[in-house]
């Protein structure tokens, strides 16, 4: 075999191996560990509160799962993760947020990669919503930085938001443009995310033997809305809540809005 033919043969074998590996790595499940910092707002600067909470953790680690294929992905809390916030800290957070407007909390996210849409499972004022919107492209800046996460070589991509530099570490060895909620849209799966060079989301396990099915069906029941209408609902309820506080301060006796049916 001539040198040219041998080179072409080796190139063909190499390309086939890469293509085969990409197909094998196109679906699976990633387990992440995410660090959540507990925000007590103004109470953090109160000496009495500081003394009362001196023995409490300032942050917690929670497990999440990303199930993915080339067409879809689903991000959720890891049902096997039993991490709980201490009761004393839960009480402090409830008190710190007592006179604040209700917050919308994203529980799960379904990504339709083919359509470029995402559906968020959101809890707001004890009610569940399915909020669908277009997947917005993040202004990532690709870098030449490399890092190994588990057994995968990752490339760093950066973005700056509110003076904070976020770095997403993605691997082209898993050619799926997905990752933890809010950190995707790169040419490979995101396995870690840093905030000002400190990791707060990290993949602890990648299982490519899992073949997810019907990921959209994992969404729980909830009122279906588009993002614009949901944001308007939140704005209206927030306005009602602030008005109730004004009435209460004037002796109106208004109570906090919330609960099913509102």
Secondary structure in CASP SS format (residue, H / E / C, confidence):
PFRMAT SS
TARGET T0000
AUTHOR 0000-0000-0000
METHOD secondary structure of the structure
MODEL  1
X C 1.00
X C 1.00
X H 1.00
X H 1.00
X H 1.00
X H 1.00
X H 1.00
X H 1.00
X H 1.00
X H 1.00
X H 1.00
X H 1.00
X H 1.00
X H 1.00
X H 1.00
X H 1.00
X H 1.00
X H 1.00
X H 1.00
X H 1.00
X H 1.00
X H 1.00
X H 1.00
X H 1.00
X C 1.00
X C 1.00
X C 1.00
X E 1.00
X E 1.00
X E 1.00
X E 1.00
X E 1.00
X E 1.00
X E 1.00
X E 1.00
X E 1.00
X E 1.00
X C 1.00
X C 1.00
X C 1.00
X H 1.00
X H 1.00
X H 1.00
X H 1.00
X H 1.00
X C 1.00
X H 1.00
X H 1.00
X H 1.00
X H 1.00
X H 1.00
X H 1.00
X C 1.00
X C 1.00
X C 1.00
X C 1.00
X C 1.00
X C 1.00
X E 1.00
X E 1.00
X E 1.00
X E 1.00
X E 1.00
X E 1.00
X E 1.00
X E 1.00
X E 1.00
X E 1.00
X C 1.00
X C 1.00
X C 1.00
X E 1.00
X E 1.00
X E 1.00
X E 1.00
X E 1.00
X E 1.00
X C 1.00
X C 1.00
X C 1.00
X C 1.00
X C 1.00
X C 1.00
X C 1.00
X C 1.00
X C 1.00
X H 1.00
X H 1.00
X H 1.00
X H 1.00
X H 1.00
X H 1.00
X H 1.00
X H 1.00
X H 1.00
X H 1.00
X C 1.00
X C 1.00
X C 1.00
X C 1.00
X C 1.00
X C 1.00
X C 1.00
X C 1.00
X E 1.00
X E 1.00
X E 1.00
X E 1.00
X E 1.00
X E 1.00
X E 1.00
X E 1.00
X C 1.00
X C 1.00
X C 1.00
X C 1.00
X E 1.00
X E 1.00
X E 1.00
X E 1.00
X E 1.00
X E 1.00
X E 1.00
X E 1.00
X C 1.00
X C 1.00
X E 1.00
X E 1.00
X E 1.00
X E 1.00
X E 1.00
X E 1.00
X E 1.00
X E 1.00
X C 1.00
X C 1.00
X C 1.00
X C 1.00
X C 1.00
X C 1.00
X E 1.00
X E 1.00
X E 1.00
X E 1.00
X E 1.00
X E 1.00
X E 1.00
X E 1.00
X E 1.00
X C 1.00
X C 1.00
X E 1.00
X E 1.00
X E 1.00
X E 1.00
X E 1.00
X E 1.00
X E 1.00
X E 1.00
X E 1.00
X E 1.00
X C 1.00
X C 1.00
X E 1.00
X E 1.00
X E 1.00
X E 1.00
X E 1.00
X E 1.00
X E 1.00
X E 1.00
X C 1.00
X C 1.00
X C 1.00
X C 1.00
X C 1.00
X C 1.00
X C 1.00
X C 1.00
X C 1.00
X C 1.00
X C 1.00
X C 1.00
X C 1.00
X C 1.00
X C 1.00
X C 1.00
X C 1.00
X E 1.00
X E 1.00
X E 1.00
X E 1.00
X E 1.00
X E 1.00
X E 1.00
X C 1.00
X C 1.00
X E 1.00
X E 1.00
X E 1.00
X E 1.00
X E 1.00
X E 1.00
X E 1.00
X E 1.00
X E 1.00
X E 1.00
X C 1.00
X C 1.00
X C 1.00
X C 1.00
X C 1.00
X C 1.00
X C 1.00
X H 1.00
X H 1.00
X H 1.00
X H 1.00
X C 1.00
X C 1.00
X C 1.00
X C 1.00
X E 1.00
X E 1.00
X E 1.00
X E 1.00
X H 1.00
X H 1.00
X H 1.00
X H 1.00
X H 1.00
X H 1.00
X H 1.00
X H 1.00
X H 1.00
X H 1.00
X H 1.00
X H 1.00
X H 1.00
X H 1.00
X H 1.00
X H 1.00
X H 1.00
X H 1.00
X H 1.00
X H 1.00
X H 1.00
X H 1.00
X H 1.00
X C 1.00
X C 1.00
X C 1.00
X C 1.00
X C 1.00
X C 1.00
X C 1.00
X C 1.00
X C 1.00
X C 1.00
X C 1.00
X C 1.00
X C 1.00
END
